[in-house]
């Protein structure tokens, strides 16, 4: 009896070990897929994971493999997979089609991208770039951030004609250091940063640019505020962040809480933060001088 129980226990342990080895193999495949997809800025879809990683024989292991992949990405690379929001329905026909298909059910994009999990104090070019980022890549990131910020500040919708005027002021309405402007905007749309929507209102055809799901995840509202503050530098108005936050839908209390959390976590100080502290220190010095003058007057009396 005891011998049979021991054999069954040994067999169960062997099956468990084989299962763990198989899971670890799938985790490594998913990590490679995530890194390769991020390199080309393409989202990872649930169907891709099923077809390229799990296969039909491991279709029920998605949850376990995904969780262990997240742990491995955080531990080794300081990143994690985040699900993209569902692409917004802009036109009336899109909204009607969405209402028919949803039927009250919660929507999920089932598409993921990699984002950093590094603490804010480590999110600096010297660490993130590590000398491997090309000038072309830096220029592309700058252009993406600028255009997405303009869309955010214009109510998350920017007519193509207005965007052309902005680009003309920067002398990149036709060409950029990377590629032709038209082709570059098309690339941003394919990668999910922008969403170009046709508008036939009034019998005339025009196009508007909206934020894509990737822009909301990678840049977001806090990225817009940081970008604007960095451009203004120490010459920024005192209420710049409040005005920008209000324009893009952030309440002042929400922003103050985020700022305190970022500073507590060791976020790199911006020039505006330093300027604010200098003003506060000057005010404190003035108050101390006033107190000293009052003490001198009391002594003379």
C-alpha positions as CSV (number, residue, x, y, z in Angstrom):
1,X,0.0,0.0,0.0
2,X,2.7,2.4,1.0
3,X,4.7,1.5,-2.0
4,X,1.8,2.3,-4.3
5,X,1.2,5.6,-2.7
6,X,4.9,6.5,-3.0
7,X,4.8,5.6,-6.7
8,X,1.7,7.7,-7.3
9,X,3.4,10.6,-5.5
10,X,6.5,10.3,-7.5
11,X,4.5,10.2,-10.7
12,X,2.5,13.3,-9.7
13,X,5.7,15.2,-9.0
14,X,7.1,14.1,-12.4
15,X,4.0,15.4,-14.2
16,X,4.1,18.7,-12.2
17,X,7.8,19.1,-13.2
18,X,7.0,18.4,-16.9
19,X,4.2,20.9,-16.7
20,X,6.4,23.6,-15.3
21,X,9.1,23.0,-17.9
22,X,6.5,23.3,-20.6
23,X,5.1,26.5,-19.1
24,X,8.6,28.0,-18.8
25,X,9.2,27.2,-22.4
26,X,6.0,29.0,-23.4
27,X,6.9,32.0,-21.2
28,X,10.2,32.4,-23.0
29,X,8.4,32.3,-26.3
30,X,5.9,35.0,-25.2
31,X,8.7,37.2,-23.9
32,X,10.5,37.0,-27.2
33,X,7.3,37.8,-29.1
34,X,6.6,40.8,-26.8
35,X,10.1,42.2,-27.3
36,X,10.1,41.7,-31.1
37,X,6.6,43.3,-31.4
38,X,7.7,46.3,-29.4
39,X,10.7,46.8,-31.6
40,X,8.4,47.3,-34.6
41,X,5.8,49.1,-32.4
42,X,3.1,46.5,-33.2
43,X,0.7,45.5,-30.5
44,X,0.5,41.8,-29.4
45,X,-3.0,40.5,-30.0
46,X,-4.6,37.6,-28.1
47,X,-4.9,35.7,-31.4
48,X,-1.1,36.1,-32.0
49,X,-0.4,34.6,-28.6
50,X,-2.6,31.7,-29.2
51,X,-1.2,31.0,-32.7
52,X,2.5,31.8,-32.2
53,X,3.0,30.8,-28.5
54,X,0.4,28.4,-27.1
55,X,-0.9,26.5,-30.1
56,X,-3.9,24.2,-29.9
57,X,-2.4,21.8,-27.4
58,X,-1.8,24.6,-24.8
59,X,-4.8,26.8,-25.4
60,X,-6.0,26.6,-21.8
61,X,-2.7,27.8,-20.3
62,X,-3.1,31.5,-21.4
63,X,-3.7,32.9,-17.9
64,X,-0.8,31.0,-16.3
65,X,1.7,31.8,-19.1
66,X,0.6,35.4,-19.2
67,X,1.1,35.9,-15.5
68,X,4.5,34.3,-15.4
69,X,5.5,36.3,-18.5
70,X,4.6,39.5,-16.7
71,X,6.8,38.6,-13.7
72,X,9.7,37.8,-16.0
73,X,9.4,41.0,-18.0
74,X,9.3,43.1,-14.8
75,X,12.2,41.2,-13.2
76,X,14.6,41.2,-16.2
77,X,13.6,44.1,-18.4
78,X,11.7,46.5,-16.1
79,X,8.6,46.3,-18.4
80,X,5.1,44.9,-18.4
81,X,2.3,44.2,-20.9
82,X,-0.6,46.6,-20.7
83,X,-3.8,46.2,-22.6
84,X,-4.6,48.9,-25.1
85,X,-7.9,50.8,-24.7
86,X,-10.6,50.2,-27.4
87,X,-10.3,52.5,-30.3
88,X,-12.8,55.3,-30.0
89,X,-15.9,55.4,-32.2
90,X,-15.8,58.8,-33.8
91,X,-18.4,58.8,-36.6
92,X,-22.1,58.2,-36.2
93,X,-21.9,55.0,-38.2
94,X,-19.1,53.7,-36.0
95,X,-21.1,54.5,-32.8
96,X,-24.2,52.8,-34.2
97,X,-22.3,49.7,-35.2
98,X,-20.7,49.6,-31.8
99,X,-24.0,49.8,-30.0
100,X,-25.3,46.9,-32.0
101,X,-22.3,44.7,-31.4
102,X,-21.8,45.5,-27.7
103,X,-25.2,44.7,-26.4
104,X,-24.2,46.1,-23.0
105,X,-21.1,43.9,-22.7
106,X,-17.8,45.4,-21.6
107,X,-15.4,45.8,-24.4
108,X,-11.8,44.6,-24.5
109,X,-9.2,45.3,-27.2
110,X,-7.3,42.0,-26.5
111,X,-4.2,43.8,-27.7
112,X,-1.1,44.6,-25.6
113,X,2.0,46.8,-25.7
114,X,5.0,46.9,-23.5
115,X,5.4,49.9,-21.0
116,X,8.2,50.6,-18.5
117,X,7.8,49.7,-14.8
118,X,11.0,51.6,-13.8
119,X,10.6,54.1,-10.9
120,X,10.2,57.7,-12.2
121,X,13.7,58.6,-11.0
122,X,15.2,56.1,-13.5
123,X,13.1,57.2,-16.5
124,X,15.8,59.5,-17.8
125,X,17.5,59.5,-21.3
126,X,20.8,58.4,-19.9
127,X,19.2,55.2,-18.5
128,X,16.4,54.5,-21.0
129,X,18.5,55.2,-24.1
130,X,21.7,53.6,-22.8
131,X,23.5,54.9,-25.9
132,X,21.7,52.6,-28.2
133,X,19.0,54.9,-29.5
134,X,19.7,56.4,-32.9
135,X,19.2,60.0,-33.8
136,X,16.4,59.0,-36.1
137,X,14.6,57.2,-33.3
138,X,14.9,60.2,-31.0
139,X,13.5,62.5,-33.7
140,X,10.6,60.1,-34.3
141,X,9.7,60.0,-30.6
142,X,9.9,63.8,-30.4
143,X,7.6,64.2,-33.4
144,X,5.1,61.7,-32.1
145,X,5.0,63.3,-28.7
146,X,4.6,66.8,-30.2
147,X,1.8,65.9,-32.5
148,X,-0.1,63.9,-29.9
149,X,0.3,66.8,-27.4
150,X,-1.2,69.2,-30.0
151,X,-4.2,66.9,-30.4
152,X,-4.6,66.6,-26.6
153,X,-4.5,70.4,-26.3
154,X,-7.1,70.9,-29.1
155,X,-9.7,68.8,-27.4
156,X,-8.4,65.4,-28.6
157,X,-9.4,66.2,-32.2
158,X,-7.4,68.2,-34.7
159,X,-8.4,69.0,-38.2
160,X,-5.9,68.1,-40.8
161,X,-5.7,71.7,-42.1
162,X,-4.9,73.0,-38.7
163,X,-2.2,70.3,-38.2
164,X,-0.7,71.4,-41.5
165,X,-0.5,75.0,-40.2
166,X,1.3,73.8,-37.1
167,X,3.8,71.7,-39.1
168,X,4.3,74.6,-41.5
169,X,5.4,76.8,-38.6
170,X,8.0,74.1,-37.8
171,X,9.0,73.9,-41.4
172,X,8.1,70.2,-41.6
173,X,4.9,70.4,-43.6
174,X,6.4,68.5,-46.5
175,X,9.4,66.6,-45.1
176,X,10.9,65.7,-41.7
177,X,14.4,64.5,-40.8
178,X,12.9,61.0,-40.9
179,X,10.7,60.8,-44.0
180,X,8.1,62.6,-46.0
181,X,5.5,64.1,-43.6
182,X,2.6,62.4,-45.2
183,X,4.2,59.0,-45.0
184,X,5.3,59.7,-41.4
185,X,1.8,60.5,-40.3
186,X,0.6,57.3,-42.0
187,X,3.2,55.3,-40.0
188,X,1.9,56.9,-36.8
189,X,-1.6,55.9,-37.7
190,X,-0.5,52.3,-38.4
191,X,1.3,52.1,-35.1
192,X,-1.8,53.3,-33.2
193,X,-0.6,56.7,-32.1
194,X,-3.1,58.6,-34.4
195,X,-6.5,57.9,-35.8
196,X,-7.3,59.7,-39.1
197,X,-11.1,60.0,-39.6
198,X,-12.9,61.1,-42.7
199,X,-15.6,63.8,-42.2
200,X,-18.2,64.4,-44.9
201,X,-20.2,67.0,-43.0
202,X,-21.7,69.7,-45.3
203,X,-21.1,67.7,-48.4
204,X,-17.3,68.4,-48.3
205,X,-14.7,65.8,-47.4
206,X,-12.2,66.6,-44.8
207,X,-10.0,64.7,-42.3
208,X,-9.5,65.0,-38.6
209,X,-6.8,63.4,-36.4
210,X,-7.7,61.8,-33.1
211,X,-5.6,60.1,-30.5
212,X,-4.9,56.5,-31.0
213,X,-4.9,53.9,-28.3
214,X,-1.1,53.6,-28.1
215,X,-0.8,57.4,-27.5
216,X,-3.1,57.2,-24.5
217,X,-1.0,54.4,-23.0
218,X,2.5,55.6,-23.8
219,X,2.1,59.4,-23.5
220,X,-1.1,60.1,-21.6
221,X,-2.2,63.2,-19.8
222,X,0.8,63.3,-17.5
223,X,3.2,63.1,-20.5
224,X,1.5,66.1,-22.1
225,X,1.9,68.2,-19.0
226,X,5.6,67.2,-18.6
227,X,6.2,67.9,-22.3
228,X,4.7,71.4,-22.1
229,X,6.5,72.3,-18.9
230,X,9.8,71.1,-20.3
231,X,9.3,73.4,-23.4
232,X,8.5,76.5,-21.3
233,X,11.2,75.7,-18.7
234,X,11.7,78.3,-15.9
235,X,9.8,80.9,-17.9
236,X,6.6,79.0,-17.6
237,X,3.6,80.8,-16.1
238,X,2.9,79.8,-12.5
239,X,-0.5,78.3,-13.4
240,X,0.7,76.6,-16.6
241,X,0.3,73.0,-15.4
242,X,-3.2,73.9,-14.0
243,X,-4.3,75.4,-17.3
244,X,-2.9,72.5,-19.4
245,X,-4.4,70.0,-17.0
246,X,-7.8,71.7,-17.2
247,X,-7.6,71.7,-21.0
248,X,-7.0,68.0,-21.3
249,X,-9.4,67.0,-18.5
250,X,-7.3,66.8,-15.3
251,X,-8.6,68.4,-12.1
252,X,-6.1,70.4,-10.1
253,X,-6.5,68.2,-7.1
254,X,-5.7,65.1,-9.2
255,X,-2.6,66.7,-10.6
256,X,-1.4,67.8,-7.2
257,X,-1.7,64.2,-5.9
258,X,0.1,62.8,-8.9
259,X,2.9,65.4,-8.5
260,X,3.4,64.5,-4.8
261,X,3.5,60.8,-5.6
262,X,6.0,61.4,-8.4
263,X,8.3,63.5,-6.1
264,X,8.0,60.9,-3.3
265,X,9.0,58.2,-5.8
266,X,12.0,60.2,-6.8
267,X,10.9,61.6,-10.2
268,X,13.7,63.6,-11.9
269,X,13.3,67.3,-11.0
270,X,12.5,69.5,-13.9
271,X,13.7,73.1,-14.3
272,X,10.3,74.3,-13.3
273,X,10.5,72.4,-10.0
274,X,13.9,73.9,-9.3
275,X,12.6,77.4,-10.1
276,X,9.6,76.9,-7.8
277,X,11.9,75.8,-4.9
278,X,14.2,78.8,-5.5
279,X,11.2,81.1,-5.2
280,X,10.1,79.4,-2.0
281,X,13.6,79.6,-0.5
282,X,13.9,83.3,-1.4
283,X,10.5,83.9,0.3
284,X,11.8,82.1,3.4
285,X,15.0,84.1,3.5
286,X,12.9,87.3,3.3
287,X,10.8,86.2,6.2
288,X,13.9,85.4,8.2
289,X,15.4,88.8,7.4
290,X,12.2,90.4,8.6
291,X,12.3,88.5,11.8
292,X,15.9,89.5,12.4
293,X,15.0,93.2,11.9
294,X,12.2,92.9,14.4
295,X,14.6,91.3,17.0
296,X,17.0,94.2,16.4
297,X,14.3,96.8,17.1
298,X,13.3,95.0,20.3
299,X,16.9,95.0,21.5
300,X,17.3,98.7,20.8
301,X,14.2,99.5,22.8
